[in-house]
Amino acid sequence: MGVKIKEFIDRIGIKSQEELATRLGVSNNTISLWAKGKRYPTHQMEVQLYEMGMTTEELFGKAYPSSANTARDDFDRKSDFFIKKLFDKIDKLEPRG
């Protein structure tokens, strides 16, 4: 199973995979490969999808290709994603004084 593209575009009101591809600056074929689980979004694309409203379940609820390091890779990807989001929020905080 791949990224839950259909559910996502229906939920946020995007009309098609083509429209999503245009918004992200990728090809429609790339979106199709994500949906089929043949390829996965880069970290940068994951952040963009998250910022567009994709849930972590829609994004990470996918089966990664099997390997000895799958669980660790999955954990590292999720950790990197949330660490970036945390630092983005910290950067926006006003200093106390």
C-alpha positions as CSV (number, residue, x, y, z in Angstrom):
1,M,0.0,0.0,0.0
2,G,1.2,3.5,-0.8
3,V,0.5,7.0,0.4
4,K,-3.2,7.5,0.7
5,I,-3.5,10.0,-2.1
6,K,-7.2,9.4,-3.0
7,E,-8.4,9.9,0.5
8,F,-6.3,13.0,0.9
9,I,-7.3,14.8,-2.2
10,D,-11.0,14.0,-1.5
11,R,-10.7,15.3,2.0
12,I,-9.1,18.6,1.2
13,G,-11.1,19.2,-2.0
14,I,-8.4,18.8,-4.6
15,K,-10.0,17.7,-7.8
16,S,-7.4,15.2,-9.1
17,Q,-4.0,13.7,-8.7
18,E,-2.9,16.0,-11.6
19,E,-3.9,19.1,-9.5
20,L,-2.0,17.7,-6.5
21,A,1.1,17.1,-8.7
22,T,0.9,20.7,-10.0
23,R,0.7,22.1,-6.5
24,L,3.7,20.1,-5.4
25,G,5.7,20.7,-8.6
26,V,6.0,17.0,-9.4
27,S,4.7,14.9,-12.3
28,N,1.4,13.1,-12.2
29,N,3.4,9.8,-12.7
30,T,5.2,10.6,-9.4
31,I,1.9,10.9,-7.5
32,S,0.7,7.7,-9.1
33,L,3.9,5.8,-8.0
34,W,3.4,7.1,-4.4
35,A,-0.2,5.9,-4.4
36,K,0.8,2.5,-5.7
37,G,3.6,2.1,-3.2
38,K,6.3,1.9,-5.9
39,R,8.0,5.1,-4.7
40,Y,7.7,7.2,-1.7
41,P,7.8,11.0,-1.2
42,T,11.1,12.6,-0.3
43,H,11.4,14.2,3.1
44,Q,10.8,17.6,1.5
45,M,7.6,16.3,-0.2
46,E,6.4,14.8,3.1
47,V,6.7,18.2,4.8
48,Q,4.8,19.8,1.9
49,L,2.1,17.2,2.1
50,Y,1.9,17.6,5.9
51,E,1.6,21.4,5.5
52,M,-1.2,20.9,3.0
53,G,-3.1,18.9,5.7
54,M,-2.1,15.3,5.0
55,T,-2.4,13.3,8.3
56,T,0.5,11.3,9.5
57,E,-1.7,8.2,9.0
58,E,-2.2,9.1,5.3
59,L,1.4,9.8,4.9
60,F,3.2,7.2,7.0
61,G,0.5,4.5,7.1
62,K,2.3,2.8,4.2
63,A,4.3,-0.3,3.9
64,Y,7.9,0.4,3.1
65,P,9.9,-2.0,1.0
66,S,11.2,-4.8,3.1
67,S,14.7,-4.6,4.4
68,A,16.5,-5.4,7.6
69,N,16.4,-1.7,8.5
70,T,12.8,-1.0,7.6
71,A,11.6,-0.2,11.2
72,R,14.7,1.9,11.9
73,D,14.4,3.8,8.6
74,D,10.7,4.4,9.3
75,F,11.5,5.7,12.8
76,D,14.2,7.9,11.5
77,R,12.0,9.4,8.8
78,K,9.2,10.1,11.2
79,S,11.6,11.6,13.8
80,D,13.3,13.8,11.2
81,F,9.9,15.1,10.1
82,F,8.7,15.9,13.6
83,I,12.0,17.4,14.7
84,K,11.8,19.8,11.7
85,K,8.3,20.8,12.6
86,L,9.3,21.4,16.2
87,F,12.2,23.6,15.2
88,D,9.9,25.5,12.8
89,K,7.6,26.2,15.7
90,I,10.5,27.2,18.0
91,D,11.7,29.6,15.4
92,K,8.3,31.4,15.4
93,L,8.2,31.9,19.2
94,E,8.7,35.3,20.6
95,P,11.5,35.7,23.1
96,R,10.5,36.0,26.8
97,G,11.6,39.1,28.5
